């Protein structure tokens, strides 16, 4: 079974952002780069492989990481910066949850959250501006999200290789 959403994503390699004297532009650029690198870990995987717990005994899959990152995008960026209602789409069932049948919905929820997160980022005028939800400054929050993506992209990288049964760069 193929995923319509997966087939529409850009899995091409991107170059790292160039040094930027504007710190906000640099942090937003690195966030975009890290998001893209995270999404590149999904290439070549079927919905079944995305949902597979491919490194026993870990109850962790690539779709579990996607679900977790949707929640991080919401908690730190969409709600954290933009305010409104804090919604836990998966609760404690992010990492271990999901299945081949939920992949399409999980991808869509994650990608839609990024759109909302980017809108929340754009609304804050400076890196010192506090988020309307969590109250943390924009700059701190962007660094936190770059860190989240770096961590979970590494995990997704290993899970991808295990699901494929080989190293495919």
C-alpha positions, 0 to 999 in steps of 0.5 A: 500500500502506498501513501498519497502524502508520501508520494507528494513529499520532497525527499531530495537532499538539501544543503545546510543553511548558509551562515546568516547574520540575522539570528532569527533567519538562521534559526528559522532556516535550521528549523526548516532544514531539520524538518526536511531531514526528518522527513527524508528519513521516510523515503523508501518506506511503505506505510507498513515499514513506517509503523514497524517496531523494527528494533526490538525490544523498542516499541518505537517506529518512524510513525511513532516519531512522526506522531511525537513530532506533531505533538512537539510542533503543537506544544512548542510552536503552534500552541506554545507561541501562538496560544489558543487551546493546547491539544494532545492529539495522541496523549501518551500514545505517540511513540508506541502508537500508530499503524499502517492504517493510521499513517496517512492521517498521522502524516497529514496531522503532522504536516498541517501542524507545521503550517500552523507552527510557521504561522505562529513563528511569523506572528512574533516580532522578535526572538525575545517575544514570549510565546502566547501559550507557554511564555518562553521566548521565540529564540529559545523555542526555535533552539529547542525545536532544532534540538528535538528534530536533531535527536529524533532524525537520528532515531528515525535514521536507524529505524529506517535502516532496520525497517528496510533491512539494509543501509540505503543512503 
